[in-house]
Amino acid sequence: MNVTFRQLKLLEAVARHSSFTRASEELHLTQPAVSTQIKQLEDEVGLPLFEQMGKKIFLTEAGREMYDFSRNIAEQFRDIESLMDDMKGVKRGALAITATATCKYFAPYLLAEFMKQHAGVKVHLEVTNRQNVVSALQDNVPDMAIMGTPPEGIPLAYRAFMQNPLVVIARPDHPLVKEKRIPLTRLMDEHFILRERGSGTRNAVERFFQSRDVHLNTSMEMSRNEAIKHAVMAGLGLGIVSLHTLEFELELKRIAILSVEGFPIMKEWYLVTRNGKRLSPIAQAFHDFVLNEAHNIIHLPQVPAP
């Protein structure tokens, strides 16, 4: 059965008014055009949908069934129109974000503030390692990613929105804590706990020291910033992490930041999308929100004086 939405809409109007003339006036059509469409609908259904008694028209049993069906279709269509209007007005929608592990220290605060302004938004935030973020971008899975230096070899569009300082950390009782402007060569005598190879932090650290011809003694590699911080607090060595990860440890004086020449290593956080990706209205709103408001929402921990 090849029934069009236009025919169902005409049926609903004629049945509601019990008049071809009033239905045609409502829909800005001629009466013959309405009558022709209803006749074509009856031919397609194979049953009469209206019967005329005197000057009045009434729905047949088949017509009543079709009328109920057409009303449900019309109601669903109005719901779709309302949903599209809401999305255009950025009142609702779904947002899929993939972020590297360190982003968990600030991304929830950005989302919380954004959702205060857009209460109808549903958010899926996946926090994972850099390799998985890159794979997700390759497969065009998220609306956007939040990460450090964007990867090469993939057609991407990206914008920096916030600084990401990397600092050297130690136990508060470590001998180097009391020193200022520690030479990089002095660090060659220390044991370091670093992020795993391939992570954004590890890549930045390796580029920094290689450019200065300094070799670090990496005694341990860990895939989580929390594990690095606990290893440092346990006295297993020094670490290099994002300043964003240290708010509570600095407040509790469980970790100290060393004064090292060339530090902090200044990186940036980026919003990354596939090049040419058409963002939904809500995704575009979040993209603009982060670029314009992140610096007002996220504040780096205060570094205690040595």
C-alpha positions in Angstrom: 0.0 0.0 0.0 1.5 3.3 -1.2 0.0 5.9 1.1 1.6 9.4 1.4 1.8 11.6 4.4 0.1 14.3 2.4 -3.0 12.1 1.8 -3.2 11.2 5.5 -3.0 14.8 6.4 -5.9 15.6 4.1 -7.9 12.7 5.5 -7.4 14.0 9.0 -8.5 17.5 8.1 -11.6 16.3 6.2 -12.6 14.0 9.0 -12.1 16.7 11.7 -14.2 19.2 9.8 -16.6 16.7 8.3 -16.3 18.9 5.2 -14.2 18.9 2.1 -14.7 22.6 1.7 -13.5 23.6 5.2 -10.5 21.2 4.9 -9.5 22.7 1.6 -9.7 26.2 3.2 -7.5 25.2 6.1 -4.9 23.6 3.9 -5.0 26.4 1.2 -6.0 23.9 -1.5 -8.9 23.8 -3.9 -11.8 21.5 -3.0 -11.3 19.4 -6.2 -7.7 18.9 -5.3 -8.7 17.6 -1.8 -11.4 15.4 -3.3 -9.0 13.9 -5.8 -6.4 13.1 -3.2 -9.0 11.4 -1.0 -10.2 9.4 -4.0 -6.7 8.3 -4.7 -6.3 7.3 -1.1 -9.4 5.2 -1.2 -8.3 3.5 -4.4 -4.9 2.7 -2.7 -6.6 1.3 0.4 -9.3 -0.5 -1.6 -12.1 0.6 0.7 -14.3 3.6 0.9 -13.2 6.0 3.7 -16.2 8.4 3.6 -19.9 8.2 3.0 -22.2 11.0 2.2 -25.7 11.3 3.6 -27.5 14.3 2.3 -25.2 17.3 2.6 -23.1 15.7 5.4 -20.1 13.3 5.1 -19.2 10.6 7.6 -16.3 8.3 8.1 -16.8 4.6 7.2 -15.5 1.9 9.6 -12.3 1.8 7.4 -12.2 5.6 7.5 -12.3 5.7 11.3 -9.4 3.2 11.5 -7.4 5.3 8.9 -8.3 8.5 10.8 -6.9 7.2 14.1 -3.8 6.1 12.3 -3.4 9.5 10.5 -3.8 11.4 13.8 -1.0 9.3 15.4 1.2 10.0 12.4 0.4 13.7 12.5 1.1 13.8 16.3 4.5 12.1 15.8 5.3 14.5 13.0 4.6 17.4 15.3 6.9 15.8 17.9 9.7 15.6 15.3 9.2 19.2 14.3 9.3 20.2 18.0 12.5 18.2 18.6 14.2 19.7 15.5 13.2 23.2 16.7 14.6 22.5 20.2 17.8 21.2 18.6 18.1 24.3 16.5 17.5 26.4 19.6 20.1 24.3 21.5 17.7 23.2 24.1 18.3 19.5 23.9 20.4 16.9 22.0 23.2 14.4 22.6 26.9 15.2 23.0 29.7 12.6 22.6 33.1 13.6 23.9 36.3 11.5 24.0 39.1 12.7 26.1 42.6 11.7 27.2 43.1 10.6 30.8 44.4 13.8 32.2 41.3 15.6 31.0 39.3 13.9 33.8 40.7 16.6 36.2 38.8 19.4 34.4 36.4 18.1 31.7 33.6 17.3 34.2 33.7 20.9 35.4 33.3 22.2 31.8 30.4 19.8 31.2 28.7 20.7 34.5 28.7 24.4 33.7 27.6 23.8 30.1 24.7 21.5 31.3 23.5 24.2 33.7 22.8 26.3 30.6 21.5 23.4 28.5 19.5 21.2 30.9 18.1 19.0 28.1 21.5 17.8 26.9 22.6 14.2 27.3 26.4 13.7 27.5 28.5 10.7 26.9 32.1 11.3 28.1 34.7 8.6 27.5 38.0 9.1 29.2 40.8 6.9 27.8 44.4 6.9 26.7 45.8 8.9 23.7 45.9 5.9 21.4 42.2 5.2 21.9 41.3 8.8 21.4 43.2 8.8 18.1 41.4 5.7 17.0 38.0 7.2 17.9 38.9 10.2 15.8 40.0 8.0 12.9 36.6 6.2 13.0 34.7 9.5 13.4 33.0 8.2 16.6 32.8 11.3 18.9 31.5 14.7 18.2 34.9 16.0 19.3 37.9 15.0 21.4 39.7 16.9 24.1 43.4 16.1 24.1 47.0 17.5 24.0 48.9 17.8 20.8 46.7 16.5 17.9 48.0 13.6 16.0 49.5 13.9 12.5 48.3 11.9 9.5 44.6 12.4 10.1 42.6 15.2 8.5 41.6 17.1 11.7 40.4 20.6 12.7 41.6 21.7 16.2 41.7 24.8 18.4 43.7 25.3 21.6 41.6 26.5 24.5 43.8 26.2 27.6 47.4 25.8 28.7 48.7 22.6 30.2 51.9 23.1 32.2 54.0 20.0 32.9 55.9 20.1 36.2 58.5 18.0 38.0 57.2 16.7 41.3 58.9 15.2 44.3 58.2 14.2 47.9 58.2 17.3 50.2 61.2 15.9 52.0 63.3 15.4 48.9 66.6 17.3 49.0 65.9 19.1 45.7 62.8 20.7 47.0 64.8 23.4 48.8 66.9 24.3 45.7 66.0 26.9 43.0 66.6 26.7 39.3 67.9 23.2 39.3 70.0 22.5 36.2 68.6 19.8 33.9 71.8 17.9 34.1 71.2 17.5 37.9 68.1 15.5 37.1 70.2 12.8 35.4 71.2 11.5 38.8 67.5 10.9 39.8 65.1 8.1 39.2 61.9 9.1 37.2 58.5 7.6 37.1 56.9 8.6 33.8 53.8 8.0 31.8 53.8 5.1 29.3 55.3 5.6 25.9 52.9 7.0 23.4 51.1 9.2 25.9 50.9 12.9 25.2 52.8 13.8 28.4 55.6 11.3 27.7 56.0 12.5 24.1 56.3 16.1 25.3 58.8 15.2 28.0 61.0 13.1 25.6 61.0 16.0 23.0 62.0 18.5 25.7 64.9 16.5 27.1 66.2 15.2 23.7 66.3 18.8 22.4 68.6 19.6 25.3 70.7 16.4 25.1 69.7 15.3 28.5 68.9 11.7 29.3 66.6 10.8 32.1 66.9 7.6 34.2 63.3 6.2 33.8 63.0 3.6 36.5 59.2 3.0 36.2 56.4 3.6 33.6 52.8 4.0 34.6 49.6 4.5 32.6 47.8 6.7 35.2 48.7 10.0 36.7 47.4 8.8 40.1 49.8 5.9 40.1 52.7 8.3 39.3 51.7 10.6 42.1 51.5 7.8 44.7 54.8 6.4 43.5 56.4 9.8 44.1 54.8 10.2 47.5 56.1 6.7 48.4 59.7 8.0 47.6 60.3 5.9 44.5 61.6 8.8 42.5 60.6 12.0 40.7 57.6 12.4 38.3 56.5 14.8 35.6 52.8 15.4 35.4 50.3 18.1 34.3 49.7 20.8 36.9 46.0 20.1 36.4 46.4 16.8 38.3 47.9 18.2 41.5 45.3 20.4 43.2 44.6 18.1 46.2 48.2 16.9 46.7 49.5 20.4 46.8 46.8 21.5 49.3 47.6 18.6 51.6 51.3 19.2 51.1 51.8 15.6 50.0 53.8 16.6 46.9 56.1 19.4 46.0 56.9 21.0 42.7 60.6 21.4 41.9 62.1 24.6 40.5 63.8 23.3 37.4 65.4 25.2 34.5 63.0 25.2 31.5 60.0 24.1 33.5 57.1 24.1 33.3 56.9 22.6 29.9 54.1 24.6 28.4 51.6 22.5 26.4 48.1 23.3 25.4 44.7 21.5 25.5 42.9 21.2 22.2 39.3 20.7 21.0 39.7 18.3 18.0 37.2 17.2 15.3 37.4 15.5 12.0 38.1 18.0 9.3 34.8 19.0 7.6 32.7 17.3 10.3 29.2 18.8 10.5 28.6 19.4 14.2 25.0 19.2 15.6 23.7 22.5 17.1 24.4 21.3 20.6 27.9 20.1 19.7 28.7 23.4 18.1 27.4 25.2 21.2 29.7 23.1 23.4 32.6 23.8 21.1 32.0 27.5 21.3 31.4 27.4 25.0 34.8 25.7 25.7 36.7 28.1 23.5 35.1 31.2 25.1 34.6 30.1 28.7 37.1 27.5 29.7 39.6 30.1 31.1 36.8 31.4 33.4 35.9 28.0 34.7 39.1 26.1 35.1 41.9 27.5 37.3 45.3 25.9 37.8 46.4 25.1 41.3 48.5 27.7 43.1 52.1 26.6 43.2 53.4 26.9 46.7 56.6 29.0 47.2 59.7 26.9 47.7 
